[in-house]
Amino acid sequence: MNPFAVALGGAFGSLLRWSLTVLLKRAEAPLLTASAATLVANVAAAALLGYLMARPHPDARIQLALATGLCGGFSTMSTFSWEALQWAKTGSWLMALGYLTATLVLSIGAAAAAYALANK
């Protein structure tokens, strides 16, 4: 039953991330808007995961669906890596470095803040 919980959460998380990308994507700046959507998704998923780790759901299947499935499907290391590479390939080294730094700092900060707030 656990694989189904993870799969269901992952499917929902992936659909949320895709919807966010479609909502934010603009033709005049596709890489910039795609990167913004990925950044928002990764930071939001990190915050939710921080909260879920501080206050796990009593039902292990629901916790798996939310933490591993939803957060895993909503966040995306692969897209983040690809977008950073695209910034570097276009010679936009400052954008690449800024994107890398912002994603890591904001994601870890969001996870830590949500964890701390959930433990108050």
C-alpha positions, -999 to +999 in steps of 0.1 A: +000+000+000+029+024+007+040+026-030+005+037-039+005+065-013+038+077-026+027+075-062-006+093-055+012+121-037+039+123-064+013+125-092-004+154-074+029+172-067+040+168-103+007+182-115+011+212-091+046+219-104+035+217-140+005+240-133+028+265-116+051+265-146+023+270-171+009+298-149+042+317-147+057+309-181+060+339-206+071+336-242+093+367-240+115+352-213+110+314-212+141+305-192+136+333-166+100+324-160+106+287-159+134+292-134+111+314-113+085+286-113+111+260-103+125+282-075+090+288-061+082+251-063+114+240-046+112+266-018+075+257-012+082+220-011+111+225+012+089+245+036+062+219+035+087+191+041+102+210+071+067+213+086+059+176+079+091+165+095+084+185+126+047+174+128+044+141+110+009+128+102-001+100+125-010+078+096+023+066+080+007+062+046-005+098+046+029+110+058+045+091+029+020+105+004+027+141+016+064+141+024+079+117-001+052+119-028+038+154-028+070+172-018+091+150-040+068+155-070+065+192-065+102+199-060+126+192-088+164+189-086+167+178-122+149+208-137+168+231-113+201+216-125+191+219-162+180+255-159+212+265-141+232+248-169+212+267-195+220+300-178+257+291-178+256+279-214+242+312-225+270+330-208+248+343-180+272+332-153+258+357-127+223+345-133+234+309-130+253+316-097+224+337-084+199+310-093+220+283-076+226+304-045+190+316-042+176+281-046+198+266-020+196+294+006+159+299+002+150+262+002+171+254+033+159+285+050+123+277+043+127+241+056+144+253+087+118+281+093+089+258+088+104+232+111+111+258+138+076+273+135+060+239+137+079+231+169+067+263+187 
